[in-house]
Amino acid sequence: MSADAGGEETRLRAIGARVRQGVRDLLPTTSLTLHGGEVAVAVGPPGGGHTSLALALAGRLRLDAGRVETDGDATPRTLQEAVALVDVPGVSEPDEMVPFRTILGEELAMARRKPSAAAIDRWLADYDLATDITTEAVPPRPRLEILGRTALLRSGTRFLVLTYPERLGLPVEDWLAVAYDLAGASPGPGVLVTASAAVTVPDGVPTFPIGPREKA
């Protein structure tokens, strides 16, 4: 867990958060807590719940019930600044047919870093990626890692949400390794990964259901 200069722990919480569309739950009632410097996993069936959870945590989706807050502050602006969404289907997922250097340039610009050709080439070279590679050709692990690292460059980012990386073909040990690498960066962001309930999450990794907890 991380702390700010005043020694206060930083955390992101969803408390009974629920989003509905008509009679259907876009996000069933969900509660979780993510601490700074921690990796946690939210598991649920494939579908919109993963994307809706990411949007709700980042203050980008109006709740019908419950609350999402970071360090007690539930204002959308605060959440939007603190929570970065990484490769979220239909939201921050890059266009597969676009050159990856274009995507990388856009990510650097969002972080207010100069997206020069030289800077982009250095990023690509770090991962042995061709300068003309398309996004769909980027292997899943470097794709997730690069998008996560550039999200951390944005001012104010304290939490990352990596949404359903197994859809890219990444095994659990690979996306967990990326998540832990990102959580280890200064100043110690909290990293939440969403996954299907079919994955086996290692013991010791905080895990939360997308939806109500089943009663024993």
C-alpha positions as CSV (number, residue, x, y, z in Angstrom):
1,M,0.0,0.0,0.0
2,S,1.2,3.5,-0.7
3,A,0.8,6.7,1.2
4,D,0.9,10.4,0.3
5,A,3.2,13.0,1.8
6,G,1.0,13.3,4.8
7,G,1.0,9.5,5.5
8,E,-2.6,9.0,4.3
9,E,-3.3,5.8,2.4
10,T,-4.7,6.2,-1.0
11,R,-7.6,4.0,-2.1
12,L,-10.3,3.6,-4.6
13,R,-13.7,2.1,-3.5
14,A,-16.9,1.0,-5.0
15,I,-19.6,0.6,-2.4
16,G,-22.8,-1.1,-3.7
17,A,-22.2,0.5,-7.2
18,R,-25.0,-0.3,-9.6
19,V,-25.9,0.9,-13.1
20,R,-29.1,0.0,-14.9
21,Q,-30.5,0.4,-18.4
22,G,-34.2,-0.2,-18.3
23,V,-34.7,-3.5,-16.6
24,R,-31.2,-4.7,-17.3
25,D,-28.1,-4.3,-15.1
26,L,-25.2,-2.8,-17.0
27,L,-23.3,-3.1,-13.8
28,P,-24.8,-5.4,-11.1
29,T,-24.3,-4.3,-7.5
30,T,-20.5,-4.3,-7.0
31,S,-18.3,-3.5,-4.1
32,L,-14.5,-3.5,-4.1
33,T,-11.5,-1.7,-2.6
34,L,-8.2,-1.0,-4.4
35,H,-5.2,0.4,-2.5
36,G,-2.4,2.4,-3.9
37,G,0.5,0.1,-5.0
38,E,-1.8,-2.9,-4.9
39,V,-2.9,-5.3,-7.6
40,A,-6.5,-6.6,-7.4
41,V,-8.8,-8.6,-9.8
42,A,-12.5,-8.2,-10.4
43,V,-14.1,-11.3,-11.9
44,G,-17.3,-11.7,-13.7
45,P,-18.9,-13.2,-16.8
46,P,-18.0,-11.8,-20.2
47,G,-20.1,-8.9,-21.3
48,G,-20.7,-5.2,-20.5
49,G,-20.1,-5.5,-16.8
50,H,-16.4,-5.2,-17.3
51,T,-16.6,-2.0,-19.3
52,S,-19.3,-0.6,-17.1
53,L,-17.2,-1.2,-14.0
54,A,-14.3,0.5,-15.5
55,L,-16.4,3.5,-16.5
56,A,-18.0,3.7,-13.1
57,L,-14.7,3.6,-11.3
58,A,-13.4,6.4,-13.5
59,G,-16.4,8.6,-12.8
60,R,-17.6,8.3,-16.4
61,L,-20.9,6.5,-15.8
62,R,-23.8,7.7,-13.7
63,L,-24.7,5.3,-10.9
64,D,-28.2,4.3,-10.2
65,A,-27.2,3.1,-6.7
66,G,-24.2,3.1,-4.5
67,R,-21.0,5.1,-4.6
68,V,-17.6,5.2,-6.1
69,E,-14.9,7.3,-4.3
70,T,-11.2,7.8,-4.0
71,D,-10.1,8.8,-0.5
72,G,-13.6,9.8,0.3
73,D,-14.1,12.1,-2.8
74,A,-16.8,10.9,-5.1
75,T,-16.9,13.8,-7.5
76,P,-16.6,12.7,-11.2
77,R,-13.8,15.1,-11.9
78,T,-11.6,13.7,-9.2
79,L,-12.3,10.2,-10.2
80,Q,-11.6,11.0,-13.9
81,E,-8.2,12.5,-13.0
82,A,-7.2,9.7,-10.6
83,V,-8.4,6.6,-12.6
84,A,-6.9,5.8,-16.1
85,L,-8.7,3.2,-18.2
86,V,-6.3,1.0,-20.2
87,D,-7.5,-0.8,-23.4
88,V,-11.2,-0.9,-22.4
89,P,-13.3,-2.4,-25.2
90,G,-15.4,0.2,-26.9
91,V,-13.9,3.0,-24.8
92,S,-10.1,3.3,-24.8
93,E,-9.4,0.2,-27.0
94,P,-7.1,1.3,-29.9
95,D,-8.2,0.8,-33.5
96,E,-6.6,-2.4,-34.6
97,M,-5.9,-1.3,-38.2
98,V,-4.2,2.0,-37.2
99,P,-0.3,2.1,-37.1
100,F,0.7,1.5,-33.5
101,R,3.0,4.5,-33.7
102,T,-0.1,6.7,-34.2
103,I,-1.7,5.2,-31.1
104,L,1.5,5.7,-29.1
105,G,1.7,9.3,-30.3
106,E,-1.9,9.9,-29.1
107,E,-1.2,8.4,-25.7
108,L,1.9,10.5,-25.3
109,A,0.0,13.6,-26.3
110,M,-2.7,12.8,-23.7
111,A,0.1,12.7,-21.1
112,R,1.3,16.0,-22.4
113,R,4.5,14.5,-23.6
114,K,5.9,15.6,-26.9
115,P,4.9,12.8,-29.4
116,S,8.0,13.3,-31.6
117,A,9.0,10.7,-34.2
118,A,12.2,10.1,-32.2
119,A,10.3,9.6,-28.9
120,I,7.9,7.2,-30.5
121,D,10.7,5.3,-32.2
122,R,12.4,4.9,-28.8
123,W,9.3,3.4,-27.3
124,L,8.9,0.9,-30.2
125,A,12.6,0.0,-30.0
126,D,12.3,-0.8,-26.3
127,Y,9.9,-3.5,-27.2
128,D,11.6,-4.6,-30.5
129,L,8.6,-3.4,-32.5
130,A,8.8,-2.4,-36.1
131,T,8.3,1.3,-36.8
132,D,5.4,0.5,-39.2
133,I,3.7,-2.2,-37.2
134,T,-0.1,-2.0,-37.0
135,T,-1.9,-2.2,-33.7
136,E,-3.4,-5.6,-34.5
137,A,0.1,-7.0,-35.0
138,V,1.5,-5.9,-31.6
139,P,1.8,-8.9,-29.3
140,P,-0.6,-8.7,-26.4
141,R,1.8,-8.4,-23.5
142,P,3.8,-5.4,-24.9
143,R,0.5,-3.8,-26.1
144,L,-0.9,-4.0,-22.5
145,E,2.3,-2.9,-20.9
146,I,2.9,0.1,-23.3
147,L,-0.7,1.3,-22.9
148,G,-0.4,1.0,-19.2
149,R,2.9,2.8,-18.9
150,T,1.7,5.7,-21.1
151,A,-1.4,6.0,-19.0
152,L,0.8,6.4,-15.9
153,L,2.5,9.4,-17.5
154,R,-0.8,11.4,-17.2
155,S,-0.8,13.9,-14.5
156,G,-2.8,12.8,-11.4
157,T,-3.1,9.1,-12.3
158,R,-3.2,7.1,-9.2
159,F,-5.1,4.0,-10.3
160,L,-5.2,1.9,-13.5
161,V,-8.0,-0.4,-14.7
162,L,-6.9,-3.0,-17.2
163,T,-10.1,-4.4,-18.7
164,Y,-10.4,-8.1,-19.7
165,P,-6.9,-8.6,-21.1
166,E,-7.5,-12.3,-21.5
167,R,-9.6,-11.4,-24.6
168,L,-6.2,-10.6,-26.2
169,G,-5.1,-14.2,-25.6
170,L,-3.0,-13.3,-22.5
171,P,-2.7,-16.0,-19.8
172,V,-3.3,-15.0,-16.3
173,E,0.3,-15.1,-15.3
174,D,1.2,-12.7,-18.1
175,W,-1.4,-10.0,-17.3
176,L,-0.7,-10.3,-13.6
177,A,3.0,-9.8,-14.3
178,V,2.2,-6.6,-16.3
179,A,-0.1,-5.4,-13.5
180,Y,2.5,-5.9,-10.8
181,D,5.2,-4.2,-13.0
182,L,2.8,-1.2,-13.3
183,A,1.9,-1.2,-9.6
184,G,5.6,-1.1,-8.8
185,A,6.1,2.2,-10.7
186,S,6.5,5.4,-8.7
187,P,4.4,6.6,-7.0
188,G,2.8,3.2,-6.6
189,P,-0.5,3.2,-8.5
190,G,-3.2,0.7,-7.6
191,V,-4.0,-1.6,-10.5
192,L,-7.3,-3.4,-11.0
193,V,-7.6,-6.1,-13.7
194,T,-11.0,-7.4,-14.7
195,A,-11.2,-11.0,-15.8
196,S,-13.7,-13.8,-16.4
197,A,-14.7,-16.0,-13.5
198,A,-13.1,-18.9,-15.4
199,V,-9.6,-17.8,-14.6
200,T,-7.7,-19.1,-11.6
201,V,-6.4,-16.1,-9.7
202,P,-3.4,-17.0,-7.5
203,D,-3.8,-17.1,-3.7
204,G,-3.0,-13.8,-2.1
205,V,-4.3,-11.6,-4.9
206,P,-7.3,-9.6,-3.7
207,T,-10.3,-10.7,-5.8
208,F,-13.8,-9.2,-6.0
209,P,-16.9,-10.4,-7.9
210,I,-18.5,-8.1,-10.5
211,G,-21.9,-8.3,-8.9
212,P,-23.1,-9.3,-5.4
213,R,-21.0,-11.7,-3.4
214,E,-22.5,-15.2,-3.2
215,K,-23.7,-16.1,0.2
216,A,-22.0,-19.1,1.8
